[in-house]
Amino acid sequence: MVAKVLGFKFVKEMYYLGIKITLRKLVLADFQDLLSHVTDRLNVWGKKSLSLGGRITLINTSLISMQNFLLTHSLVPKRVLYELKKICRRFICTNWMGRKVCIT
């Protein structure tokens, strides 16, 4: 075994720069931490009185870049991207009082 000779520890999964690296195919459950992190961020921002343009700018500058980083370093299931899109749309279409402001 090469790992024993070189003194490396063999692991089946690990996190590197916030991305889960594993020997198996990633599924939606592997991205629950990311989805909850995005939801928590949006809940904090949602309490502020932001215009529609401000909400879109926040999503474009921080959350979209996070998605791009993930997509360049791992194979992300379509369901994860769908959930992220749904969370972002919900954030854009509700105001700080929780009322819907967009017609969907």
BAFI-3210 file (N, C-alpha, C; in Angstrom, 3 decimals, decimal comma, padded with zeros to 6 digits):
// residues 104
n [1|2|3|4|5|6|7|8|9|10|11|12|13|14|15|16|17|18|19|20|21|22|23|24|25|26|27|28|29|30|31|32|33|34|35|36|37|38|39|40|41|42|43|44|45|46|47|48|49|50|51|52|53|54|55|56|57|58|59|60|61|62|63|64|65|66|67|68|69|70|71|72|73|74|75|76|77|78|79|80|81|82|83|84|85|86|87|88|89|90|91|92|93|94|95|96|97|98|99|100|101|102|103|104]
n.u [000,851|000,680|000,074|000,769|003,534|004,425|003,475|000,963|-002,413|-005,272|-008,347|-011,895|-013,491|-013,245|-012,904|-011,934|-010,999|-013,643|-015,068|-016,476|-014,636|-014,719|-014,822|-017,035|-020,033|-021,343|-024,249|-027,466|-027,696|-025,070|-024,629|-026,092|-025,065|-024,036|-026,413|-027,850|-026,127|-026,303|-029,030|-029,063|-027,432|-029,028|-031,273|-030,270|-029,652|-032,190|-033,541|-032,894|-033,814|-033,909|-033,662|-035,043|-033,030|-030,789|-031,004|-030,659|-028,062|-026,625|-027,008|-025,797|-023,111|-022,170|-023,433|-023,704|-021,067|-020,123|-021,471|-020,325|-017,683|-018,023|-018,957|-016,754|-015,001|-016,129|-018,491|-021,647|-024,861|-027,873|-030,126|-029,212|-028,399|-030,886|-032,217|-030,656|-031,199|-033,934|-033,973|-032,671|-034,445|-036,705|-035,723|-035,352|-037,964|-039,381|-040,126|-038,656|-040,490|-041,487|-043,418|-044,703|-043,372|-042,969|-044,375|-044,879]
n.v [-001,171|002,082|004,344|003,642|003,281|005,849|007,229|008,415|009,183|007,302|008,335|008,367|010,511|014,103|017,588|020,328|023,562|024,218|022,543|019,408|016,540|013,425|009,838|008,862|009,533|012,783|013,827|015,421|015,606|015,959|018,608|020,036|021,590|023,788|024,804|025,511|027,443|029,427|030,055|031,051|033,337|034,828|035,221|036,978|039,189|039,679|040,904|043,500|046,610|046,476|047,501|046,227|046,166|046,225|043,759|042,008|042,705|041,888|039,093|038,521|039,291|037,806|035,214|034,017|033,905|032,033|029,754|029,484|028,892|026,398|024,902|024,857|023,197|020,773|018,131|019,083|018,144|018,565|019,088|020,435|022,879|023,743|024,056|026,120|028,172|028,451|029,345|031,808|033,165|033,311|035,034|037,382|038,003|038,646|041,069|042,967|042,578|040,131|039,853|039,011|040,499|040,290|039,092|035,800]
n.w [000,000|-000,956|000,547|003,188|002,972|002,270|004,416|004,560|005,480|004,810|003,642|003,136|002,563|002,579|003,497|001,551|001,216|001,733|000,100|-000,425|-000,836|-002,168|-002,608|-003,781|-005,740|-005,455|-003,663|-003,035|-000,227|000,580|000,183|001,997|004,077|002,690|001,532|003,847|004,854|002,872|003,133|005,779|005,473|003,702|005,296|007,216|005,602|004,638|006,687|006,514|005,081|001,892|-001,509|-004,610|-006,536|-004,852|-003,577|-005,743|-006,486|-004,193|-004,319|-006,796|-006,341|-004,144|-003,686|-006,233|-007,041|-005,234|-006,096|-008,633|-007,929|-006,710|-008,908|-010,581|-009,298|-008,562|-009,303|-009,357|-008,354|-010,303|-008,822|-006,540|-007,617|-008,498|-006,024|-004,875|-006,687|-006,241|-003,570|-003,844|-005,575|-003,944|-001,989|-003,483|-004,202|-001,885|000,613|003,355|005,360|004,931|003,032|-000,207|-003,097|-005,783|-008,815|-009,524]
ca.u [000,000|001,492|-000,206|001,562|004,951|004,677|003,019|-000,276|-003,628|-006,282|-009,690|-012,875|-013,985|-012,645|-013,237|-010,799|-011,498|-015,097|-015,660|-016,357|-013,953|-015,085|-014,620|-018,326|-020,745|-021,985|-025,706|-028,038|-027,405|-023,706|-024,619|-027,015|-024,350|-024,003|-027,763|-028,205|-025,287|-026,920|-030,287|-028,734|-026,976|-030,162|-032,127|-029,667|-029,836|-033,613|-034,032|-032,565|-034,698|-033,148|-034,436|-034,932|-031,684|-029,842|-031,100|-030,051|-026,620|-026,100|-026,980|-024,792|-021,735|-021,700|-023,938|-023,407|-019,639|-019,981|-021,913|-019,313|-016,545|-018,396|-019,075|-015,451|-014,188|-016,793|-019,707|-022,772|-026,130|-028,809|-031,075|-028,582|-028,498|-032,298|-032,519|-030,013|-031,963|-035,212|-033,706|-032,367|-035,683|-037,556|-035,139|-035,609|-039,393|-040,014|-039,531|-038,126|-041,573|-041,887|-044,495|-044,281|-043,413|-042,863|-045,377|-044,171]
ca.v [000,000|003,289|005,264|003,236|003,512|007,292|007,771|009,163|008,603|007,050|008,749|008,219|011,846|015,198|018,926|021,142|024,886|024,216|021,619|018,011|015,670|012,077|008,809|008,514|010,622|013,675|013,910|016,616|015,618|016,441|020,059|020,643|022,651|024,949|025,351|026,171|028,641|030,414|030,467|031,895|034,629|035,568|035,626|038,178|040,285|039,931|041,757|044,876|047,175|046,575|047,610|045,070|046,222|045,852|042,310|041,353|042,941|040,997|037,719|038,412|039,457|036,825|033,846|033,473|033,567|030,790|028,680|029,313|028,216|024,986|024,257|024,666|022,244|019,497|017,857|019,417|017,645|019,593|019,381|021,433|024,155|024,119|024,539|027,426|029,126|028,654|030,166|033,167|033,767|033,627|036,215|038,551|038,296|038,988|042,262|042,763|042,176|038,778|039,857|038,823|041,740|039,942|038,164|034,653]
ca.w [000,000|-001,125|001,653|004,356|002,685|002,300|005,693|004,401|006,042|003,786|004,037|002,067|002,214|003,332|003,025|001,155|000,835|001,840|-000,866|-000,018|-001,787|-001,776|-003,617|-004,379|-006,398|-004,494|-003,740|-002,412|001,215|000,781|000,038|002,954|004,798|001,803|001,417|005,107|004,938|001,981|003,755|006,932|004,955|003,152|006,411|007,809|004,660|004,463|007,765|006,166|004,070|000,650|-002,740|-005,491|-007,113|-003,806|-003,380|-006,902|-006,393|-003,153|-004,824|-007,861|-005,871|-003,164|-003,820|-007,558|-007,075|-004,473|-006,980|-009,680|-007,313|-006,563|-010,210|-011,201|-008,549|-008,306|-010,058|-008,492|-008,891|-010,772|-007,738|-005,673|-008,326|-008,460|-004,670|-004,715|-007,490|-005,558|-002,387|-004,312|-006,088|-002,795|-001,357|-004,331|-004,307|-000,611|001,221|004,708|006,263|004,581|002,040|-001,590|-003,864|-007,200|-009,328|-010,105]
c.u [000,899|001,299|000,619|003,043|005,291|004,203|001,768|-001,431|-004,649|-007,649|-010,624|-013,485|-013,339|-013,135|-011,951|-011,344|-013,024|-015,805|-015,422|-015,719|-014,172|-014,832|-015,921|-018,948|-021,455|-023,485|-026,170|-027,691|-025,996|-023,623|-025,569|-026,340|-024,310|-025,372|-028,188|-027,379|-025,873|-028,208|-030,037|-028,278|-028,139|-031,131|-031,589|-029,893|-031,310|-034,197|-033,736|-033,516|-033,892|-034,088|-034,252|-033,544|-030,615|-029,835|-030,412|-028,535|-025,985|-025,983|-025,891|-023,370|-021,278|-022,169|-023,631|-021,930|-019,371|-020,388|-020,885|-018,089|-016,826|-018,391|-017,727|-014,635|-014,859|-018,002|-020,895|-024,049|-027,065|-029,775|-030,513|-028,684|-029,935|-032,672|-031,897|-030,774|-033,287|-035,048|-033,453|-033,617|-036,617|-037,055|-035,445|-037,072|-040,098|-039,339|-039,141|-039,206|-042,087|-043,018|-043,920|-044,401|-043,303|-044,002|-044,628|-045,120]
c.v [001,237|004,246|004,920|003,543|004,996|007,955|008,622|008,425|008,453|007,444|008,593|009,547|012,880|016,521|019,667|022,441|024,920|023,285|020,194|017,210|014,241|011,102|008,422|009,745|011,468|013,740|015,157|016,714|016,129|017,964|020,756|021,751|023,926|025,605|026,061|027,439|029,763|030,941|031,375|033,277|035,468|035,998|036,875|039,373|040,653|040,824|043,227|045,342|047,435|046,711|046,339|045,017|045,820|044,362|041,553|041,516|042,037|039,561|037,558|038,466|038,351|035,403|033,229|033,101|032,273|029,594|028,417|028,583|026,723|024,263|024,019|023,577|020,904|019,344|018,037|018,866|018,793|020,012|020,449|022,809|024,663|024,690|025,912|028,505|029,462|029,557|031,612|033,865|034,160|034,886|037,470|038,964|038,517|040,219|041,965|042,380|040,779|038,706|039,663|040,143|041,486|039,012|037,025|033,757]
c.w [000,000|000,044|002,889|004,156|002,804|003,588|005,598|005,051|004,913|004,335|002,842|001,651|003,116|002,759|002,701|000,582|000,802|000,881|-000,394|-001,145|-001,304|-002,918|-004,313|-005,042|-005,339|-004,748|-002,994|-000,933|001,512|000,743|001,008|003,761|003,970|001,710|002,698|005,301|004,074|002,593|004,952|006,492|004,453|004,241|007,086|006,895|004,516|005,536|007,506|005,079|002,802|-000,538|-003,564|-006,122|-006,110|-003,553|-004,519|-006,871|-005,344|-003,647|-005,876|-007,329|-004,936|-003,453|-005,177|-007,660|-006,306|-005,341|-008,075|-009,151|-007,172|-007,902|-010,875|-010,517|-008,267|-009,214|-009,122|-009,121|-009,280|-009,673|-006,792|-006,322|-008,339|-007,092|-004,426|-005,477|-006,809|-004,335|-002,793|-004,833|-004,951|-002,091|-002,168|-004,257|-002,977|-000,038|002,664|005,710|005,931|003,578|000,644|-002,336|-005,362|-007,578|-009,991|-010,851]
res [m|v|a|k|v|l|g|f|k|f|v|k|e|m|y|y|l|g|i|k|i|t|l|r|k|l|v|l|a|d|f|q|d|l|l|s|h|v|t|d|r|l|n|v|w|g|k|k|s|l|s|l|g|g|r|i|t|l|i|n|t|s|l|i|s|m|q|n|f|l|l|t|h|s|l|v|p|k|r|v|l|y|e|l|k|k|i|c|r|r|f|i|c|t|n|w|m|g|r|k|v|c|i|t]
***
